[in-house]
Amino acid sequence: MTLAAISHTVNPGEIVFLFRIDVTSVGGGINYFTQGKLGADDVVFGGQHYTAVDIHLSEFDTNAGGVLPTPKIQISNSNDVIQGMVNTYGDLCGCEIRRVRTFKRFLDGQSDADASAFMGPDVFRIERKTSENPIFIEWELSAAIDQEGKMLPGRQVLRDACTLRYRFWSPDAIGAIDGFVYPDINPCPYTGTAYFTSSGASTSNSLDVCGRRLSDCQLRFGAGNPVPFGGFPGCGRIQA
């Protein structure tokens, strides 16, 4: 059964909250936490281990009134991990917190293990530290889109140009796959063996270059098939 189907059953099972705290903006790393162990077992989801700590949330709910939530999060100091982060990197203001929810049955090692079965993510940023004591540290958060100067949409709308990063030929590079290097950030998913120049002509693998047009996507994935074009071909100029 899918997550949507299970969530509407009478007994969907135990829900699990998973948190990702990204402190790279202040010089740290990415930390993964969950609200508690499941018996004696560690929580592992999609191959990622989550450290069990006591986490208390308040005002995390959303409503139909259009008001963005301003939640607070308390994280226990019981294992000194959080205190160590604060001592090293400060109050963590501006750092991102992501929360996803899933059911125990979808965790790694369970009978229905499925890393794609989750709700979220709910994305927030730390606004300020509101309390710190030997028991817990508390922060006030803001919704990721509730930021001063935040623009919607989050990237420029380009009608005729794809913004995905295409692979490039470098057979001697570390990590190259079949001679190609695939970007880690915003990658084009194409891994096929049909090669074209930027103008759309057939060519060899070493000269494969994407012209970033919708037609280039259709050449590689086949006309009539869904394509991962990173532009907005449906938008157009409006004349009054």
C-alpha positions in Angstrom: 0.0 0.0 0.0 1.1 3.6 -0.7 1.7 6.1 2.1 -1.5 8.0 1.1 -3.6 4.8 1.3 -2.0 3.7 4.6 -2.5 7.1 6.2 -6.3 6.8 5.7 -6.6 3.4 7.3 -7.8 2.8 10.8 -4.4 1.7 12.1 -1.6 3.1 9.9 1.0 2.4 12.5 3.5 4.5 14.5 4.4 7.8 12.9 8.0 8.9 13.0 9.3 12.5 12.8 12.7 13.0 11.2 14.7 16.2 11.3 17.5 17.6 9.2 19.4 20.6 10.7 21.8 22.2 8.2 24.4 24.4 9.9 26.7 24.7 6.8 25.9 28.4 6.5 27.7 29.0 9.8 30.6 26.6 9.2 29.1 23.3 10.5 27.7 20.2 8.8 24.3 18.6 8.3 22.8 16.8 11.3 20.0 14.3 11.5 17.7 13.7 14.5 14.6 11.9 15.3 12.3 12.2 18.4 13.2 8.8 19.8 14.5 5.3 19.2 12.1 2.6 18.2 12.7 0.1 21.0 16.4 -0.9 20.9 16.8 -0.1 17.2 18.3 3.0 15.7 16.2 4.9 13.2 17.5 4.5 9.7 15.6 5.9 6.7 16.9 5.9 3.1 20.3 4.7 4.4 20.6 7.8 6.7 21.0 7.2 10.4 19.0 9.6 12.7 20.3 10.3 16.2 17.5 9.9 18.9 17.0 13.0 21.0 14.0 14.5 22.9 12.4 17.1 20.6 9.3 19.1 21.5 7.4 21.1 18.9 4.8 23.8 19.4 2.8 25.9 17.0 3.9 23.8 14.0 0.3 23.5 12.7 -0.9 25.2 9.5 -4.5 26.4 8.9 -6.7 27.5 6.1 -6.5 31.2 7.1 -3.4 31.8 5.1 -1.3 32.6 8.2 2.2 31.1 8.1 3.2 29.2 11.3 5.9 30.6 13.6 6.8 27.4 15.5 9.2 26.8 18.4 11.4 23.8 18.7 13.0 22.5 21.9 15.9 20.0 21.6 17.2 18.2 24.6 20.8 18.7 25.8 20.9 15.1 27.1 23.7 14.0 24.7 25.6 17.3 24.4 25.3 17.2 20.6 23.1 20.3 20.4 25.0 22.2 23.1 28.2 21.4 21.3 26.8 22.9 18.0 25.7 26.1 19.8 29.1 26.4 21.6 31.0 26.0 18.3 28.8 27.9 15.8 26.7 30.3 17.9 22.9 30.6 18.1 22.5 29.0 14.6 20.4 31.9 13.4 19.6 31.5 9.7 20.2 27.8 9.6 17.6 25.5 8.0 15.5 22.9 9.7 13.6 20.3 7.7 11.0 17.9 9.1 9.6 14.9 7.3 7.0 12.4 8.6 6.7 8.8 7.8 5.4 5.6 9.4 7.6 3.1 11.2 6.7 0.4 8.6 8.6 2.4 5.9 11.9 2.7 7.8 14.9 0.7 6.6 14.7 -2.9 7.9 10.9 -2.9 8.0 8.8 -5.1 5.8 7.5 -2.2 3.8 10.7 -0.2 3.7 10.4 2.7 1.2 12.6 5.8 1.3 10.2 7.6 -1.0 7.2 7.2 1.4 7.2 10.4 3.5 5.2 13.6 4.1 6.9 16.9 3.7 9.4 18.3 3.9 8.3 21.2 6.1 11.1 23.7 5.8 11.9 26.4 8.4 14.8 28.6 9.3 16.0 29.5 12.8 15.1 33.1 13.6 16.4 33.4 17.2 17.3 31.4 20.2 14.7 32.0 22.9 16.0 29.8 25.8 19.0 27.9 26.8 19.5 25.8 30.0 21.1 22.5 31.0 17.9 20.6 30.0 17.1 22.0 26.5 17.7 24.7 24.0 14.7 26.4 22.3 14.5 28.3 19.1 11.8 30.3 17.3 11.5 29.4 13.7 10.0 31.0 10.6 8.6 29.4 7.5 11.2 29.2 4.7 9.1 31.5 2.4 8.5 33.9 5.3 11.8 35.7 4.9 12.6 39.3 4.4 13.4 39.9 0.7 12.2 36.4 -0.3 10.9 36.4 -3.9 8.4 34.1 -5.5 9.0 32.1 -7.6 12.4 31.1 -6.1 14.1 31.2 -9.5 13.9 33.2 -12.7 11.2 32.1 -15.1 12.8 31.3 -18.5 10.6 30.2 -21.3 13.1 28.8 -23.8 16.2 27.9 -21.7 16.6 24.9 -19.4 18.4 25.6 -16.2 19.4 22.0 -15.4 23.1 21.2 -15.5 24.0 18.8 -18.3 26.7 16.2 -18.1 30.1 16.8 -19.7 32.7 14.4 -21.2 35.8 13.9 -19.1 36.7 10.2 -19.1 39.8 10.7 -16.9 37.9 12.6 -14.1 37.4 11.0 -10.7 33.8 9.6 -10.5 33.2 9.7 -14.3 30.5 7.2 -15.4 31.0 5.8 -19.0 33.2 8.8 -19.6 30.8 11.5 -18.4 30.8 13.6 -15.3 27.3 14.3 -13.8 26.8 17.4 -11.7 25.8 17.0 -8.1 23.7 20.1 -8.0 20.6 20.6 -10.2 21.6 17.8 -12.6 19.9 16.8 -15.8 18.7 13.2 -15.4 19.7 12.1 -19.0 22.1 9.2 -19.0 21.4 7.8 -22.5 23.7 6.9 -25.4 22.2 9.2 -28.0 24.6 12.1 -28.5 23.9 15.5 -30.1 25.6 18.8 -30.7 24.2 22.1 -29.3 22.4 22.6 -32.6 20.7 19.2 -32.5 22.9 17.2 -34.9 23.9 13.6 -34.1 27.5 13.3 -32.9 30.0 11.2 -30.8 30.0 10.9 -27.0 32.9 13.3 -26.6 31.1 16.1 -28.4 27.8 15.7 -26.7 26.4 19.1 -25.7 22.9 20.2 -24.8 21.5 23.3 -26.4 19.2 23.8 -23.4 16.0 24.0 -25.6 12.9 21.9 -25.3 13.7 20.4 -28.6 17.0 19.1 -27.2 15.1 17.3 -24.4 12.8 15.7 -27.0 15.8 14.5 -29.1 17.2 12.7 -26.1 14.1 11.4 -24.4 12.0 10.9 -27.6 9.2 13.0 -29.0 5.9 12.5 -27.2 7.5 11.2 -24.0 7.6 13.2 -20.8 10.8 15.3 -20.6 12.5 16.9 -17.6 12.8 20.3 -19.3 14.0 22.9 -16.7 12.4 25.9 -18.4 8.8 27.2 -18.5 7.7 26.7 -22.2 4.0 27.5 -21.2 4.7 31.0 -20.2 4.6 33.8 -22.8 4.5 37.6 -23.2 1.1 39.2 -22.5 0.1 42.3 -24.5 -2.4 44.6 -23.0 
